[in-house]
Amino acid sequence: MTQDLLEEKSQDDVALVQDLKEKTNRLKKEIGEVIVGQEKVIENLLICLLSGGHCLLIGVPGLAKTLLVRTFADALQISFKRVQFTPDLMPSDITGTEIIEEDQSSGKRNYRFVKGPVFANVVLADEINRTPPKTQAALLEAMQEYMVTAAGEDHALPLPFFVLATQNPIEQEGTYPLPEAQLDRFMFSLKVEYPSRREEVEIVKRNTSAYKPKVEPVLSGQEVLALQELVRRVPVSEDLVEYAVELATSTRPGSDRLEEFEEFMNKYVSWGAGPRASYYLILAAKARAILHGRYSVSKEDIQEVAPPVLRHRIVATFRAEADGVDADAIVQNVLTSVHG
């Protein structure tokens, strides 16, 4: 491709970035008609969607996690399905199953695959840790491969494909925690916090009135796919790639890059983030940059996406638990100590 064509392509991408910024503001406004607050969570959901990743939402009951995801899907002109995970849920309840159909004219019987709820653009896996590993694995395989295999035949999932799973952090009886290897398939782990007092007053007002807001779609599925391609084309400097890799590798105990905080890391961390975290840091930083109307990645972009990318990829020691040092504290220590 000639230099002139490259420059023309770059200018087109810059125009797309500005258009996305306007649509992002509209999208946030539409979601804000239903959801009070949670601006950071909404932005991170958009970053995850535009990066082509999947997201884990962690929060106590009653914080409107399900409503947030449904409203998010409504603001996008794409299909949405919710799956309530329970101990008796089977893999076929998610992926679909084959049924026998009889041809009325010939009397012949044939198998037909009936698609499950996973065949949607946005899939909400509500309380994913409530179902056994066999069923969890069925969803997680679809997340990784973007297809479902039934009776030896592959069925492609619709694109864009975005899985949002929720977990309740305070009630662990009768649950099946996701193994670390499966947690690693989620790009982001987001904490849904309690609303502020002012926000909670507004929530009470809205939910006790007769007014029912209607969310208008802002982005179509094709636009989301085009923006996912745009994210990949956003340039990033070699120094920032090195910085992202430095952040990820610095979460690993015994790493050569641990200097000033080596004692802290060896004391509180059993296992650190793998290579998937490094490229997720860059992808998420690219998506954040274009959401803010920029066609270039800054160091701040990487730092802002570091907690949701790294927190679920760090396995803390028993000593950390005893001392009250959680994954977020470890990530903040890394961000403070690694200067890039």
N, C-alpha and C positions, 0 to 999 in steps of 0.2 A: 504493500500500500504506500503510495507516494506521501510526501510530507504535507502537501496541500490537502489531500483527502483526510489525513490524520487530524489536521487542524480543524477541518470542517466538522469531522466526527466529534471532536472535543467540544466545539462550540455548540453543537446539537445537544450534547450531554449536559453542558452548563445550563442550557435553556430548560432541559428536563428537570434539572435540580431546582431551578426557581419555580417551575410549575408545581413540583412536588411540595415545596415549602408552603405554597398557597393552599394546596389540597390538604396538607397535614393540619393546617390551622382550621380549615373547615371540618375536617374529620374530628379533631379534638373538641370542636364546638358541638358537633352532633352528639358525640359520646357524653359530653358534659350536660346535655339535656336530661340524661338519665342518671349518670354516675356523678356523685359529688366528690371532688378531690381526686386523689390517686393519679395526679398528672404524671409523676415519675414512672409509675407502673404502666400507664398507657403508652408513654413514649418508648419504654423498653419493649413492650409488646410489638410496637411498630418496627423497632430496630430488628427484633428477632424475625418478624415476618419478612422484611425486606432482605434479610440475610439468608433466608431459606432454612432457618433453624426451627427448633421446637422449644417450648417453654414450660417450666415447672413453677406453679404458683403455690406458695406456702403461706397459710394464714389461718387464724382461728375461725370457727363458724360465725356466720352473721356479718361478714365483711363484704358481702355482695360479689364474691369471686365469680360465681356462676353468672350472675347478671352482667358483670363486667365483660366476660367473654362473649356472652350472647349479644350484648350491645355492640361490642367490637366487631363481631361478624355482621351485624345488621348494617353497620356503617360501611361495610365493604359489600359489593354486589357479588357475593359468593355464597355457596351452600354451607350450612351449619348443622352438625349433629352432636347431641349430647349422649354420653354413655355413663350411667351410674354404676360404678364398680362395686360389686358385692362378692362375698365369699363363694357363692354358687354360680358366678358368671363363667361361662365357657368360652374358649377361643372363638368358636363359630358364632357366638352371639355378637362378636365384634367384627370379624372378618367376613362372615356370610357362610352359607351352607348350600350343598347341592340337594335338589329335590327331584323326585321322579314325576315327569309329566307324560300324560297319555294323549297322543294325537287322535282327536275324535274321528277323523276321516279314515285313517289307516289302522287305528288300534295299536300302533307301535308306542312303546314307552321309551322316553329319552331323559337323560339327566340334564337339568338346567341349574346353573349357578345363580343363587339369589344373593345379591350384594348386601353386606352388613353395613352398619352405621359408619364404619371407617372410610367408606367411599363418599367422602364429603371434603370440601376445601378446608374447613375448620372443624376439628374434632375436639370436643371437650371430654377429657377423661376425668370424671369427677371422683375424687378420693381414690386415686390409682393404687394406693397401698392397701385398699380393702379387699383386693382380689388375689388369688394365689399366683405364684410365679409363672405357671404355665399360661395363664391368661394375660399377664403382664407382658410376657415375651411375645405373644402374638401381636400386640399393639406395637411394641418396640421394634419388632422385625419390620413391620409396615413403615414405621418412621424412618428406618435406615435404608430400606430397599425401594420404597415408594411403589410397592406392589404386594399383592396377596397371591399365594399359591394354594390352589385347591384341586385335588385329584390330579396332580401333576401338571396343571395348566396355570400359567401366570395371568393375573388380572391387574392391569396398571391402575394406579390410583389417580384421581383427578388432580390437576395442577392449577394453581398452587395448592400445596398440602401442608397444613399447619396444625400440629397437635399441641394443645394446652392441657396439662395435667394439674390437678389440684391435690394438695395434701393438708391434713390437719396436724399441726405440730404438737398438740397437747394431749391427744387421745391416741394411745398406741396399743391398747388391748385389742386382740383379734385382728391385727394388721400384719401385712407382709411387706416390710421395708424393701425398697428397691435396692438391689446390689449396686456397689460403686460402679461396676462396668456398665450397668444399664443407666445409672444416673448420668454417666458421661455422654450419653446420646442426646441429652438435653443441652441446648446451647446456653440457655439462661436458667438460673434459679432465682425467682423474684420473691421478696418478702412483701406481703400485703399487710400493712400496719393499720392500727386503729385510726379512725378519723380524729381530727382536732375537735375541740368543743364546738367551735363555730360550724364546722362541717357537719357534725352530728345533729345540730339544731336544724340545719337545712335538710338533712336526710329525713328527719322526723316530719318536717313540714310537707315535703314532697310525697312521702309515703302515706300520709293521712289525709291527703286532698283528693278530689275527684279528677284532677288533671292527669291525663295519661300522655306523655310526650311520644312523638313518633320520630324515629331516627331515619333520616334520608341517606341512602348510600352515596358515597363520595368516590370510591375507587372500584373499578371492575377487576375481575380475575386476570384479564389480559394485561391491564395496566400494572397489576402487582407483579406479574411475570416479567414485564419489560423493565420494571424498577429493580427487580432482583438481578437482572443482567446488568443494569446500570451500576449497581453497587460493585459488581466484579470489575468494572472498568475504571472505577475511581483510582487515581494514582496514589501511591504511598511511597515514601522515601525509604531507602535501605536502612537508615538510622532508626526509623520508627519500627520497622520489622525486627531489627535487632533488639529494640527496647521491649517489644511484645514478647519475644522469645526469652529475654532476660527475666521478665516478670514471671512467666510460666515456670521456667527452670529454677528460679529462686524459691519456689514453693516446695522443692524437693530436698529433703534432708540429705546431707552429705554432698551436695552439689559443690563444684569448684567455685561457683559464683557466690557462695555464702561466705561473707567475711565478718562484717560488724555484727550481724545478727545470727551467726551460725549457731551459737549456743541456744538462743531463743527457739530457732527452728527445730533443732535436734531434740529439744526438750518437749516441744508441743505438737510436732507433726510426725505422723507415721508414714504417710504417703502424700505426695504432691500431685499437681496437675500434669497430665500427659500432653503429647504434641497437639492433640485436638484443641486444647485450650489456646495454644499459640495462634493457630490460624483463625479460631473464633474471635480472638481479641482484635485481629486485624479486620475481619469481615464486619464485626459489630461496630468498630470504630468508623469504617467506611460508611455504613448505613447511618450512623449518628451524624456524620459530617453532612451528608446530603439532606437529612431531615432538618438540619439547621441552615440549609441553603448554601453550603460550601462544597466545592468540587475538589477538596484536598483534605487530607487527614492531619489532625494535630495531635500532639502528645496528650492534651486534655481529653480528647475523644477516647483514647486508649485507657486512660486513668478512670474515666467515668463508667466504662463498661467492664472494667476489671472485676469489681465485686460480684455482679451476677454471673460472670463467666467462670470465676475461680472458686466461689464459696462452696459449691457442691462437689468440687473435684479435690478437695483437701480432706484427708482423713486425720483427725486430731487424735492425740494420745489420751490415755486415761488421766495422765497428769494435767493435761489441758482442761479436761472436764472438771477435775477436782479444783483447779485454780480459777474456773470460770472464764477461760480463754476460748472463745468460739472461733469459727472459720472466718467471720468478718473481721475480728481483731487480728487474726493472722494475715489476712489480705491487706489490711491497713498498714501493718508492720512492713510487709513486702513493698508496698507503694512508697512508704516513707524512706526505706533503705535503698531501694534501687533507683538510681538517678538517671540512667540511660545515657 
